[in-house]
Amino acid sequence: MTKRRVTKTQSDQRPGTSGLRRKTAVFEGKRNYLQNYIQSLLSSIDLRDRQGCTMVVGSDGRYFSRAATEVIVQMAAANGIGRLVIGHNSLLSTPAVSCIIRKIKAIGGIILTASHNSGGPGGDFGIKFNVANGGEGMMERISQVSRTLEEYAICPDLRIDLSRLGRQEFDLENKFKPFRVEIVDSVEVYLQLLRSIFDFSAIKSLLTGPDQLKIHIDAMNGVMGPYVRRILCDELGAPANSAVNCVPLEDFGGRPPEPNLTYATSLVEAMKGGDFGFGAAFDADGDRYMILGENGFFVNPSDSVAIMAANLSTIPYFKQHGVRGFARSMATSCALDRVAKAMKLALYETPAGWRYFGNLMDSGRCSLCGEESFGTGSDHIREKDGLWSVLMWLSIMAARKQSVEQLVREHWAKFGRNYFCRFDYEGLDPRAAFYLMRDLETVILDKAFTSQKFAVGDRIYSVERAENFEYIDPVDGTVARNQGLKITFTDASRLMFRMSGSDGGMGATIRIYAESFERDIERHNRETQVVLGPLIAIALKISNIHERTGRSGPNVIT
């Protein structure tokens, strides 16, 4: 029976580009916090679209996911949703959710994840709603509804079994048709899609043949465990011990499920030993990845997407569908631009946020895209896709018969090397971060700044252009302003500053990005931090970030 329950509005439920993220204790302990947000989300869908429609629900397995899924089911039934498709035990990777949405033409999908943030009772929880084109969608509408919400609808007595595959139907007194819940295999539909993209036999030969490539894959106790086991081991023949940390845990084993050199330390150490030729790690919900080669050779995400772009002719999917263009986020290095120029294809520079890529793909302008934050994808779905990216690398290695390091170095020799790094200052006081960025914008947008020269050691950097990045969507004409501060120097070096995550009690993050291009192959073996040291010194000087935040350095360098 549907019940309507009175509630009080919440003042902090405006979702960001990755949905709503808060401390788990807020969702679990604050009265009606979860119910209010789900009602705001459901009410943001037009009632005519909502009645009888299909939605997908999945999670990365973090603490509170099962309890939240049960509430979502009860509220979806009460709000007229006709059918829910849910992953087995509520588990679905973000790429798998996008895959299912598009396959069954669902109205959208609710994904319970806080991506690479820590899990467990003391960690973080998140909810995002994805639509068919990959956009998180409806953010402003959800925020508006949440500020005026007075009640929510729920069927509190409705119970489902998340562990039982198959259909469960419920007759609700307010509906002409039964409310249907389908618990589906978490991997199967996504696996079918991957089979249509790659030459699985070629990858299997690479992993099992006489010159077997030994791989080491770390699922970081997130949702990717079942996918790695089923696809890389069972389907493609990698030995079972190739995959580690494949049991999804509610707290991810007590470590942040973040695939970078700072947090994926067990993978880094395993690869340094020289026993493996290829290594990868995934974040909690499976849309981000990190690639390492033998002896721990690190592949920068900006290089990764550029190398994929340069080798698309080795992938059956792109042979069949063609390549229409590339896109990258503003903060990603320009390595992809050089490939696009060589291939005479369009290159789009977008703000952070996958929905901008989705628009380009839907309009036929873009086939491959990536972000420096370890996310890459193509138009096979409308999300970044970690396992797809790993299979891209394995496919290229199988076709080219080269190691990870050989592929990267050959790419640098042909296109030049874009030295690139990112400094993350996390957990900052939101007000301090806001005023720092505001004052920095004033400095760089002053007319006198464009004639500035910075002398660091024996180098002189001359400013060519400074801006607060603005994007005009070529598809729908919408304008996205204030997307990050960008300084371009006359030698093509760049500095960028972005702020994110300034709410929810987790503090703000300021990210500083530095990039320098080197054509000379003799200078491709230098340490990234040495090459970018002068640019970082300029960034610290003009932002005064250490003095203004009380920090002595960043939390993470990638």
Protein Blocks (a to p, Z undefined) as FASTA:
>chain_A
ZZdddddddfklcccfkopaddfklmmmmghklmmmmmmmmmmpcfklmnopacddddeh
ighklmmmmmmmmmmmmnopabdcddehhiacfklmmmmmmmnopabdcdddehjacedj
klccddddddfkopaghklmmmmmmmmccbdcddfkbccdfkbgcjdddddfkbfbdcdd
ddddfklmmmmmmmmmmcfklmmmmmmmmklccddddeklpaklmmmmmmmmmmnopafk
lpghkbccfklnopacddbfklmmmmmmmmmnopacbdcdddfkopaccdddehhiacdf
klmmmmmmmmmmmpmklmmnopabdcddfklcfklmmmmmmnopacddddedjklmmmmm
mnopafbdcdfkopacdfkbccdcfklmmmmmmmmmmmnopafklmmmmmmmmnopaddd
ddddehiafklmmmmmmmmmmmmmpmklmmgccdehjbccddfbdcddddddfklopace
hibccdddfkopacddddehieghnopadddddddddfblmlmmbcfklmmmmmmmmmmm
mnommmmnopabdfbdZZ
